[in-house]
Amino acid sequence: MGKDPVEELQKIISESGNIVFFGGAGVSTESGIPDFRSVDGLYHQQWDYPPEVILSHSFFVKNPEEFYRFYRAKMLCEAQPNPAHKKLAALERTGKLKAVITQNIDNLHQMAGSRKVLELHGSVYRNHCTKCGAFYDLEYIKSTRGVPRCPKCGGIIKPDVVLYEEALDSQVLREAVSAIAQAEVMIIGGTSLSVYPAASLIDYFRGSYLVVINRDPTPRDSMAQLVISRPIGEVFAQIQE
């Protein structure tokens, strides 16, 4: 019988001082946030328009009412960090984990205590007026109905979430590339690696151990030194700092 994969992961983590984590929706599904692309995810539910159309820049501009109807119903989820978020934050406190690079927009890594979080797709916790640039937090958005407008100038408020047709933040990308290129160990977790350009960041990894933790196969499994096909929260709950 082969060695238990979680034991192998523990050994890799214990012996490394430069780890980077790259995560996707599967990290948050165990906190109750729906996955976009799973069988019962957002892309398989019925709306007047496909979710990828609603969550596009042009749709937001042309039809902010319908955008916000979907956004409030499906993107603003009440959730708490799970064992994966908490263990990653703990590994950062020990100095082993240098960065969390996430495709998620839910702020759960920060809620768990992670400090170096690179949000490739932005965050629902930050919102800005499209006219004057004034900042508004999530609580303000929740306190409004319909299309939230800036009380200072009347402009429409937009969440700092990277929509379809929008570019990723160049500074966040540079920091992510730098962290990945310098890492000794890269752990990919809870992502199908099907969203680009985010998934292409993996190409910058030059370290010793590539680990993939995902319930379903990914395009990078054949390149990895360790593949664990289990829920990520279940795996990290067994890891010691």
C-alpha positions in Angstrom: 0.0 0.0 0.0 1.2 3.5 -0.8 1.7 6.2 1.7 -1.4 8.2 2.7 -1.5 11.4 0.5 -2.3 13.6 3.5 0.8 12.3 5.3 2.8 13.1 2.2 1.4 16.6 2.1 2.2 17.0 5.8 5.8 16.0 5.1 6.1 18.5 2.2 4.7 21.4 4.4 6.8 20.5 7.4 10.0 20.6 5.4 9.3 23.8 3.4 9.6 27.4 4.3 8.3 28.9 1.1 4.8 27.8 0.2 2.3 29.6 -2.0 -1.4 28.6 -2.2 -3.5 29.1 -5.3 -7.2 28.5 -4.7 -10.6 28.7 -6.4 -14.3 28.2 -5.7 -13.9 24.7 -4.1 -12.1 26.3 -1.1 -15.4 28.2 -0.3 -18.0 25.6 -1.2 -17.4 23.9 2.2 -18.4 27.3 3.8 -21.7 27.1 1.9 -20.8 29.4 -1.0 -22.1 28.0 -4.3 -19.6 27.0 -7.0 -20.2 28.5 -10.4 -19.4 25.5 -12.6 -20.4 22.4 -10.5 -23.5 20.5 -11.6 -25.7 22.4 -9.1 -23.7 25.6 -9.4 -24.8 29.1 -10.6 -24.2 28.3 -14.3 -26.9 25.5 -14.1 -29.6 27.7 -12.7 -32.3 29.4 -14.8 -32.2 33.2 -15.2 -33.4 35.5 -18.0 -29.8 35.6 -19.2 -26.8 33.2 -18.6 -24.8 34.1 -15.6 -21.7 34.8 -17.7 -23.7 37.4 -19.6 -25.1 39.0 -16.5 -21.7 39.2 -14.9 -20.2 41.0 -17.9 -19.0 44.7 -18.0 -21.3 45.5 -20.9 -24.4 44.0 -19.2 -23.6 46.0 -16.0 -23.5 49.2 -18.0 -26.7 48.5 -20.0 -28.8 46.7 -17.4 -27.6 47.5 -13.9 -31.0 46.6 -12.4 -30.9 43.0 -13.6 -27.2 42.8 -12.7 -27.9 43.8 -9.1 -30.9 41.5 -8.9 -28.6 38.5 -9.7 -25.6 39.9 -7.7 -27.6 40.3 -4.5 -29.3 36.9 -4.9 -26.3 34.9 -5.8 -23.0 36.7 -5.0 -23.6 38.1 -1.6 -23.5 35.0 0.5 -23.2 34.9 4.3 -20.4 32.5 5.2 -17.7 31.8 7.7 -14.2 30.4 7.1 -13.7 26.7 7.0 -10.7 24.5 8.1 -8.9 25.2 4.8 -9.1 29.0 5.3 -8.1 28.7 9.0 -5.1 26.4 8.4 -3.7 28.5 5.6 -3.9 31.5 7.9 -2.1 29.5 10.6 0.6 28.5 8.1 1.1 32.1 7.2 1.6 33.0 10.9 4.4 30.4 11.2 6.1 32.0 8.2 5.8 29.0 5.9 3.0 30.3 3.7 4.1 33.4 1.8 0.9 34.2 -0.1 -2.6 33.1 -0.8 -3.6 33.7 -4.4 -7.4 33.3 -4.8 -10.0 33.5 -7.5 -12.7 34.0 -4.9 -14.3 37.3 -4.1 -15.7 36.4 -0.6 -13.1 37.7 1.8 -13.0 34.4 3.7 -9.2 34.1 3.7 -9.0 37.5 5.4 -11.7 36.6 7.8 -9.7 33.6 8.8 -6.7 35.8 9.5 -4.6 35.6 6.3 -2.8 38.9 5.6 -1.1 38.3 2.2 -4.1 37.6 0.0 -3.9 38.4 -3.7 -7.5 38.5 -5.0 -7.3 37.9 -8.7 -11.0 38.6 -9.3 -11.5 41.3 -6.7 -13.9 41.4 -3.7 -17.5 42.0 -2.9 -16.3 43.8 0.2 -15.0 46.8 -1.8 -17.3 49.0 -3.9 -16.7 52.3 -5.7 -18.9 55.0 -7.3 -18.4 54.8 -11.1 -18.7 58.6 -11.2 -16.7 60.1 -8.4 -14.8 57.1 -7.1 -16.1 57.2 -3.5 -15.6 54.0 -1.6 -18.4 52.0 0.0 -18.2 48.8 2.0 -20.4 45.7 1.8 -22.7 46.8 4.5 -23.6 49.9 2.6 -24.5 47.8 -0.5 -26.6 45.5 1.7 -28.4 48.6 3.1 -29.6 49.7 -0.3 -32.2 48.3 -2.7 -32.1 48.1 -6.4 -29.2 49.8 -8.0 -27.0 51.4 -5.3 -26.2 55.0 -5.9 -23.6 57.3 -4.5 -25.2 59.7 -2.0 -22.4 62.2 -2.8 -22.9 62.5 -6.6 -25.7 60.1 -7.6 -23.4 57.8 -9.6 -24.0 54.1 -9.8 -21.8 52.1 -7.4 -20.0 49.1 -8.8 -18.5 46.2 -6.8 -14.7 45.8 -7.1 -15.2 42.4 -8.8 -13.5 41.6 -12.1 -16.4 41.1 -14.5 -16.2 39.3 -17.9 -14.7 41.6 -20.5 -12.6 43.3 -17.8 -8.8 42.9 -17.2 -7.3 41.6 -14.1 -5.6 44.1 -11.9 -2.0 44.5 -13.1 -0.5 45.0 -9.7 -2.2 41.9 -8.2 -1.0 39.9 -11.3 2.6 41.1 -10.8 2.6 40.2 -7.1 1.1 36.8 -7.9 3.6 36.0 -10.6 6.5 37.0 -8.2 5.2 34.9 -5.3 4.7 31.8 -7.6 8.1 32.2 -9.3 9.9 32.3 -5.9 7.9 29.5 -4.2 9.5 26.2 -3.3 6.0 24.5 -2.9 2.8 25.4 -4.7 -0.5 24.0 -3.5 -3.4 24.3 -5.9 -6.7 23.8 -4.2 -10.4 23.8 -5.0 -10.1 24.9 -8.6 -10.7 23.2 -11.9 -8.0 25.5 -13.5 -10.4 26.4 -16.3 -10.6 30.1 -15.8 -8.1 32.2 -17.7 -5.9 34.2 -17.5 -5.8 33.2 -13.8 -5.0 29.5 -14.5 -2.1 30.4 -16.6 -0.2 31.8 -13.6 0.7 28.2 -12.7 3.2 28.3 -15.6 5.5 30.6 -13.5 6.1 27.9 -10.9 9.7 26.6 -10.9 9.8 25.1 -7.4 10.2 21.5 -6.1 6.7 20.4 -5.3 3.4 21.1 -7.1 0.4 19.8 -5.1 -3.1 19.6 -6.4 -6.1 19.2 -4.0 -9.4 19.0 -5.9 -12.3 16.6 -5.9 -12.2 16.4 -9.7 -9.3 16.0 -12.1 -7.5 19.2 -13.3 -5.3 19.8 -16.4 -2.3 20.1 -14.1 -2.6 16.7 -12.3 0.0 15.1 -14.6 2.6 17.7 -13.7 2.0 17.5 -9.9 4.2 15.5 -7.5 1.1 15.0 -5.3 -2.6 14.9 -6.2 -5.3 14.5 -3.5 -8.9 14.0 -4.7 -10.7 15.0 -1.6 -12.5 18.1 -0.3 -9.9 20.6 0.6 -11.3 21.5 4.1 -11.2 17.9 5.0 -7.6 17.6 4.0 -6.3 20.8 5.7 -8.2 19.9 8.9 -5.7 17.0 9.3 -2.6 19.1 8.7 -0.4 20.2 11.6 1.4 23.6 11.5 
